[in-house]
Amino acid sequence: MDLSQLYDPTLDEFVPEALDILSKFSFESEGNDLSTPEGLSKARDLESLGGGILAANFLDDVDIRTYAGAAGNELDLRVFAPDGPARAVYLDIHGGGFFMGHPKMGDRGNQAMADTHQIAVVSAQYRLAPEHPWPAGPDDCEAAALWVLGPGRDEFGSLPLLIGGGSAGANLAATTLVRMRDRHDAAAEFIGANLVFGVFDLSGTPSQVVLGNVEFREMYVGDHDTKGRKHPDISPLYADLNHLCPALFTVGTLDYLYDDSLFMAARWRAAGNPTELAIYPASPHGFTALPTKMTRAANDRTDAWLAEILEGVDS
């Protein structure tokens, strides 16, 4: 791996705009005491988070399915269909630090993905911490994947699967892939994983320590010590990653989870899986929600990767 050039130098021209727009937005739950019900409720208010930037993604007319979560709880699946027959099914897992977020925050992007790539996108709801700490989240995401491979076949047919997510969603997507391989012998069903600024080590990577913002870890894993947080079902960086699908890792250099993607991409590749790592300068956690040329470049790279993966389906 050539480390002399970690990112495309042509991206440098987008840095001034990225930094300017970054100064006008905040994605964090600053000022909210997440240990109180009031603070947690305020942090979960997607209508106001980031100055309302996420609410602009919501769509009203979305097909809803339900599936039984691991505890028998009924959870939503938001389904985005292309015009005409789908080429594949993409299971989307939303982010939010394991304690917040909702599938609807990806509505516009998921519909655009469905239209651009002629695929069906299924975005899964899952139970949130701290009310439902690990393993509730991965249990529900595993159940969602089984829905796609079970009842979902009646709707979509026996199509190949992709999976993806951002932040906590990337963790849950990776964990779901490992579970589907180990528990259901279904690794071959997946043809690609789109893992965006994921948290892959809940025991703490160097960038998490240096840049901070780790309160979400306490809510998700509770009183597990450092050794316990390295459990591969909590931190997929420590999982057996052999015989998994090709993956694209996307991260910005200002992200407190920067090292998570660097380390996970290295382990993914070392396990023999096709791996791409896309790094974006002057870009923080959640940067793909910002209206910048850097975001457009990241989206274009993701679209190109998806198109390449799907070419194998059509050939």
N, C-alpha and C positions, 0 to 999 in steps of 0.2 A: 504494500500500500504506500503510495507516494504521499508523504505528509508535507511536501514543500509548498503545496497550494491547496488549502482546505476548502476554499470556495471559489467560484467563478469570479475572476477579477473584474469582469464587466459589471458586476453588481455594485461596485463601489460608487458608480455614478448615481445610484438611488439612495445613498446613505444620507445626504443632507435632508432630503424630503422625509425619509423615514424618521430621523431624529426630531424634525420639526413637528410632525404629526404625533409622534409618541408623547411629546410634552403636553399634548392637549387631552390625552385620554388616560384613564386608570381602570385596570381590570380587577384590581385587588379589593378585598373586603376591609380596607383600611378603616379604622375607627369602630369596627364592629367586634364586640366581644363574643366570639363564637362559642363560648362556654355557656351563654345564656340563650334561652329560647328566642328572645327578642332579637339579639344580635345575629343568631343563625337565620332567623326568618328574613331579616333585612339583607343579609348576604345572599340569600337565595332568590331575591327579587330580580328576576331576569329582565323585567320591564325597565329597570333603572340601571342595571349593571353596565359599566362602561359608558355612562351618559346616555343609555338607551340604545347603544349600538347593536346589542344582540337582539333586542325586540324587533329591529328592522328586518330580521331574518325570518320572522314567524309568518306562516301561511295559514289561512283560515280553512281552505278547502283541501284537506289532506285525508286520504283513506286511512282508517284506523283498524287494526286487527288487535286481538288480545291473545296473550299466551299465559300459561300457568308458570309463575316463578317457582323457584326451588322450594319455597315454603307453602306452595299451593295458592299463593297470592296472585291476583289477576293484574297483569301489567300490560301497558300499551306497546304496540308496534306501529310506527308511522311508515306507511308504504308509499313510495314514489315510483311510478311506472313510466316507462318511455312510450312514445307513439310506436306501435308495432311490437313485434315479438322481442323479448329481452334476450340478450346474449349471455348474461350472467346475473347473479344476485350478489349484491354488496351489503354486508351486515355492518351497520354503522353503530358505534358505541360512543355516546357523548362524554365530554369531559366535565370538569367541575370539582377537581380535588377530592373526589369520592363523596363529598358532603353536599354538593349543590349541582345544578344543571338539569336539563330536561332535553329529550330528543328534539323538541321543536326549535331549539336554538340552532339547529343545522338545516332547517327546512329549505331555505332558498338554495343553499349549496348542494343539498341532496337532490333537489329537483333538477338543478343544472347538471349534476353528474349523470342522472338518469337520462336526460335529454341528449347530452353531449356524447355519451358512450353507449347509448342504447342498452342500458342495464336497469334492472330493478334494484332500488335501494330500500332496505328495511332498517329503520332506526329504532333501537331498543331502549325501553325504559328499564331501570333497575333500581333496587332499594338503595337508599343513601345512608351513609354514616352521619352522625354518630349513633342514630337510632338503630341502624343496622350495619355494624362494623363487619370487617372481613370474617367469614367468607361469603357474606350475603351477596355482595356485588358480583364476584366471579361465578357464584352459583346461579344467579339469575341470567348472566350473560351466556353461560353454558346452556341453560334452558332455552334461551332465545336461539342459539345456534341449532339446537336440536329441533326447534320449531321449524326453522328454515329447511332442515333436512327431513322433516316429517310432514306435518300439515302443509307447510309451505310448498312442498313438491306438488300438491294438488293444484296450487295456484300458478306456480312458476315452471313446473316441470323439473327434470333432472339436470339443472344447469350447474356449471361450475360456480364456486363461491369465492368472493373476495371478502376481506374484513378490514376494518379500519377504525381509528379513533384518535382523538387528541388528548394530550395530558393524561389524566386518570383513565380516559377511554383507550389510550394506547396501551397502558398497562393491562387493562381488562381484555383488550383484543389479543395481546400476546399470550396472556394467561389462558384465554379461551382456546387459542390454537393448541397450546400444550395439552390442555385437558381433552380436547377433541381427538388428539393423537393418542394419548395414553389411556383414556377411558372408553373411547368409542371407535378406535381404529379408523378415524375419519380424516387424517392429515391430508390424504390425497384429494379430498373434496375441495381444498382451498388452493387457489392459484396465485394469490397475492395478498400482502398485508401492507396497508398504508398507515404508518405509525408516525404521528405528528407530535413533536415536542413532548414525548412520553416521559412518565416517571417510572423507571424500571428498577430502582433500588430504594426501598423504603428505609434502609438503614442509613442512607445518606451518602451521596457522592460528594466529591470536593466542591463542585459548583453549588450544590445545595447548602453546604456549610458556609461558603464565602458570600453568596448572594442572598441567603436566608429564605424566608417564606416557607416554613416547613410545618406550620400549625396543622395542616391537613393530615399529616402523618399520624398525629396523636389520635385524631378522630377515627381514622380508618383501622389502625392496628392496636389501639388501646394501650394496655400495659405490657405488650410484648417488648422484650429487651432487644438490643442490637442483634444478637444471634437469632432471636425469633423473627425479627424483621427480614432476615435473609432467607427465610423459608421461600422456596421457589414459587409457591403459589401466591405469595405476597409480593415478592420481588423477582420478576421473571428473568432478571439479569443472571440469577443463580440457577436457573432451570437448565435441564438438558434441552438444547435447542436443535438437536439433530433432526433431519428429515422433516423440516418445515418448509413453507412456501417462500418464494421470492418476497423481499420486503424493501420498501422505500422508507427511510428515516429522514424526517425534516425537522430542523431546529435552527434557532437564531443564536448568535454569539452572545447576546445579552440575557439569555434565558437562564434562570437559576437551575433548570434541568438540562443545561447544555451537555454536561458530562454524561448524563444518563443515555443520551442518544449516541454520543461518541463510543461509549463502552458497549452498549447493546449492539450497535452496528458491527463493531469488531467481533463480538462473540457470535453474532448471527452468521457473519462471513466465515469465521473460524470453524463453525459447525458444518460448513459446506453448502450453505444456502446462498443463492444469488442475492446480493445486497447492494443497495445504492444509499449513499448518505448525502443529503442536500443541506448545506449550511448557508445561512443568510446573515450577512454582517449587520450590525446595529439593529438587531431585531430581538425583541423580548419575548417572554412567554405570551402566547395568544396573539402573536403579531399578524396572523392570517385574517384576523377580524378587522384590521385597520385598512382604510382606503388608500393604499400606497402602491407605487410601482413595484416595490419589493414584494408585496403580497401578490401582485399580478404575476411576477416572475415565479414565485413559489407555486401558484396555482397552475401556471403553464407547465412547470416541471412535473407536477403531479399528473396533469392531463396527459403529458407525453408518456409518462411511465405507465399509466393505466392503458393507454392506447397500445403500447408495446405488449403488455401482458395479454390484452384481449386479442391481439393478432394471432397469438397461439391458439386461441379458442376457435377462430375462424379458419385456420389453416388445416 
